[in-house]
């Protein structure tokens, strides 16, 4: 009997010597079964696996360090009145300090009490902030000062890790630091201010360019210059020095897919406002990739008067690029859409909003070609706000805005002439 057992074992080994791949396969299957059994059995006894195969062998992926840790949530607040690329860049920098960005928007009454009348109402400012590609969550009616009570609410209810603000001082009327509580708690982080732009600067440009008595309105509400063109552009000097790096920071960095339906919409997009955000959202819903054409400064001036645009081409381009619904822009797009432009960018649909600035100097239809091709579509604009109507709000209450700007203008002048130092490109 013993001999037969030994002979059986020997015969089996001899068999696998002739077929070694079967031996290796059998060992691997046995190991896998033992692993399964051992893990299930010993977890039941000890609460921990006794044996496990490397994740690479069983098709699993090892979690990255980013996946293993809890996502960092950061908070930044502000008025965000007359939203410009400086606001967008501040929020971009804030998002870079964490994984999720929560933004608090201060209400109209608080802005009035601390800074003077806001240009845009709460709903319009919420639309602008929500439309930014770096914003994950918005808290409306945020307080102007970060009190200890509100700070604890941020930490407990919104799971905020850090409170972010720019490196420019933010003081209450009594001289105390708005972010003193956050700094004391060790939960404060700072970003660099964005050079060349501020809400004060934008208001000043509007006041300087539209107060010219030579400018009047036609029956459509468009500003038309009847006399000799003035030299108003000189009063709207921009301190913005654009770089390729800044454009890359704002860009999505990817083109359309091979089967994407490319939608094209064009415009000046001056004083980027809630109406722009809403029509861009509608345009993006029409296709898979939204391409936005932004008119050059010369084109805007030619068709809407030399007092426009308020913001220059690259400033307007950054504001549009910051919008979450925009995939790509053409910087300096032509007024008239040609067959060549449609072919070059493989455009499937050309759209235009029902609410837009009319051009008193337009002699031909800029959308004639896409209309002939049957690819033009008129979109119902969700809001009736325009660049002109925003500017008129400031002009209608210009005394209050001049008073609001007086102190800030002096401090900004002092900054550029005396206090300005090297600023990091980030």
ChimeraX attribute file (.defattr): number of C-alpha atoms within 10 A of each C-alpha:
attribute: neighborCount
match mode: 1-to-1
recipient: residues
	/A:1	6
	/A:2	7
	/A:3	8
	/A:4	9
	/A:5	10
	/A:6	11
	/A:7	12
	/A:8	12
	/A:9	12
	/A:10	11
	/A:11	12
	/A:12	11
	/A:13	14
	/A:14	12
	/A:15	13
	/A:16	13
	/A:17	12
	/A:18	10
	/A:19	11
	/A:20	13
	/A:21	11
	/A:22	13
	/A:23	14
	/A:24	12
	/A:25	11
	/A:26	12
	/A:27	12
	/A:28	12
	/A:29	11
	/A:30	12
	/A:31	13
	/A:32	15
	/A:33	12
	/A:34	14
	/A:35	17
	/A:36	15
	/A:37	14
	/A:38	16
	/A:39	18
	/A:40	16
	/A:41	15
	/A:42	14
	/A:43	14
	/A:44	11
	/A:45	11
	/A:46	9
	/A:47	11
	/A:48	12
	/A:49	16
	/A:50	15
	/A:51	15
	/A:52	13
	/A:53	11
	/A:54	11
	/A:55	10
	/A:56	9
	/A:57	8
	/A:58	10
	/A:59	8
	/A:60	9
	/A:61	10
	/A:62	11
	/A:63	9
	/A:64	8
	/A:65	8
	/A:66	9
	/A:67	9
	/A:68	9
	/A:69	9
	/A:70	9
	/A:71	13
	/A:72	15
	/A:73	20
	/A:74	27
	/A:75	28
	/A:76	21
	/A:77	22
	/A:78	16
	/A:79	23
	/A:80	22
	/A:81	24
	/A:82	22
	/A:83	22
	/A:84	25
	/A:85	23
	/A:86	20
	/A:87	23
	/A:88	25
	/A:89	23
	/A:90	20
	/A:91	26
	/A:92	21
	/A:93	21
	/A:94	29
	/A:95	22
	/A:96	14
	/A:97	17
	/A:98	15
	/A:99	15
	/A:100	19
	/A:101	24
	/A:102	22
	/A:103	25
	/A:104	22
	/A:105	22
	/A:106	23
	/A:107	21
	/A:108	20
	/A:109	14
	/A:110	18
	/A:111	17
	/A:112	11
	/A:113	10
	/A:114	12
	/A:115	14
	/A:116	16
	/A:117	19
	/A:118	21
	/A:119	19
	/A:120	20
	/A:121	12
	/A:122	20
	/A:123	12
	/A:124	20
	/A:125	25
	/A:126	24
	/A:127	16
	/A:128	24
	/A:129	27
	/A:130	17
	/A:131	22
	/A:132	22
	/A:133	18
	/A:134	25
	/A:135	19
	/A:136	16
	/A:137	15
	/A:138	18
	/A:139	16
	/A:140	16
	/A:141	15
	/A:142	18
	/A:143	17
	/A:144	19
	/A:145	20
	/A:146	19
	/A:147	15
	/A:148	14
	/A:149	9
	/A:150	14
	/A:151	20
	/A:152	15
	/A:153	13
	/A:154	19
	/A:155	17
	/A:156	11
	/A:157	9
	/A:158	16
	/A:159	15
	/A:160	20
	/A:161	18
	/A:162	23
	/A:163	24
	/A:164	25
	/A:165	22
	/A:166	17
	/A:167	12
	/A:168	10
	/A:169	9
	/A:170	13
	/A:171	13
	/A:172	12
	/A:173	8
	/A:174	6
	/A:175	8
	/A:176	11
	/A:177	15
	/A:178	17
	/A:179	22
	/A:180	16
	/A:181	18
	/A:182	19
	/A:183	14
	/A:184	9
	/A:185	11
	/A:186	12
	/A:187	17
	/A:188	18
	/A:189	18
	/A:190	15
	/A:191	19
	/A:192	17
	/A:193	20
	/A:194	21
	/A:195	16
	/A:196	16
	/A:197	17
	/A:198	19
	/A:199	17
	/A:200	18
	/A:201	19
	/A:202	19
	/A:203	21
	/A:204	20
	/A:205	22
	/A:206	24
	/A:207	20
	/A:208	17
	/A:209	22
	/A:210	21
	/A:211	14
	/A:212	13
	/A:213	8
	/A:214	14
	/A:215	20
	/A:216	14
	/A:217	11
	/A:218	11
	/A:219	6
	/A:220	10
	/A:221	12
	/A:222	18
	/A:223	21
	/A:224	19
	/A:225	19
	/A:226	11
	/A:227	9
	/A:228	7
	/A:229	12
	/A:230	14
	/A:231	10
	/A:232	17
	/A:233	15
	/A:234	10
	/A:235	13
	/A:236	20
	/A:237	13
	/A:238	16
	/A:239	11
	/A:240	13
	/A:241	10
	/A:242	13
	/A:243	10
	/A:244	7
	/A:245	11
	/A:246	14
	/A:247	16
	/A:248	12
	/A:249	16
	/A:250	21
	/A:251	18
	/A:252	15
	/A:253	10
	/A:254	8
	/A:255	11
	/A:256	16
	/A:257	10
	/A:258	6
	/A:259	7
	/A:260	15
	/A:261	17
	/A:262	22
	/A:263	24
	/A:264	28
	/A:265	19
	/A:266	22
	/A:267	19
	/A:268	27
	/A:269	26
	/A:270	25
	/A:271	24
	/A:272	24
	/A:273	23
	/A:274	25
	/A:275	23
	/A:276	27
	/A:277	26
	/A:278	19
	/A:279	23
	/A:280	26
	/A:281	18
	/A:282	17
	/A:283	28
	/A:284	21
	/A:285	13
	/A:286	18
	/A:287	15
	/A:288	15
	/A:289	23
	/A:290	26
	/A:291	24
	/A:292	24
	/A:293	23
	/A:294	26
	/A:295	24
	/A:296	23
	/A:297	19
	/A:298	16
	/A:299	19
	/A:300	24
	/A:301	15
	/A:302	15
	/A:303	18
	/A:304	22
	/A:305	21
	/A:306	23
	/A:307	25
	/A:308	25
	/A:309	27
	/A:310	27
	/A:311	22
	/A:312	20
	/A:313	20
	/A:314	20
	/A:315	23
	/A:316	24
	/A:317	28
	/A:318	24
	/A:319	23
	/A:320	29
	/A:321	24
	/A:322	25
	/A:323	24
	/A:324	18
	/A:325	23
	/A:326	23
	/A:327	22
	/A:328	21
	/A:329	20
	/A:330	15
	/A:331	16
	/A:332	17
	/A:333	18
	/A:334	17
	/A:335	20
	/A:336	14
	/A:337	19
	/A:338	15
	/A:339	12
	/A:340	9
	/A:341	13
	/A:342	17
	/A:343	10
	/A:344	9
	/A:345	13
	/A:346	15
	/A:347	20
	/A:348	18
	/A:349	21
	/A:350	23
	/A:351	21
	/A:352	20
	/A:353	22
	/A:354	14
	/A:355	17
	/A:356	18
	/A:357	18
	/A:358	12
	/A:359	16
	/A:360	15
	/A:361	11
	/A:362	12
	/A:363	8
	/A:364	8
	/A:365	11
	/A:366	14
	/A:367	17
	/A:368	14
	/A:369	16
	/A:370	20
	/A:371	13
	/A:372	9
	/A:373	10
	/A:374	12
	/A:375	15
	/A:376	19
	/A:377	15
	/A:378	11
	/A:379	15
	/A:380	12
	/A:381	18
	/A:382	17
	/A:383	16
	/A:384	11
	/A:385	17
	/A:386	20
	/A:387	20
	/A:388	17
	/A:389	14
	/A:390	17
	/A:391	19
	/A:392	16
	/A:393	13
	/A:394	22
	/A:395	18
	/A:396	10
	/A:397	12
	/A:398	16
	/A:399	11
	/A:400	13
	/A:401	21
	/A:402	17
	/A:403	12
	/A:404	17
	/A:405	19
	/A:406	12
	/A:407	11
	/A:408	15
	/A:409	15
	/A:410	10
	/A:411	13
	/A:412	16
	/A:413	12
	/A:414	12
	/A:415	12
	/A:416	13
	/A:417	9
	/A:418	9
	/A:419	10
	/A:420	12
	/A:421	8
	/A:422	5
	/A:423	10
	/A:424	10
	/A:425	10
	/A:426	15
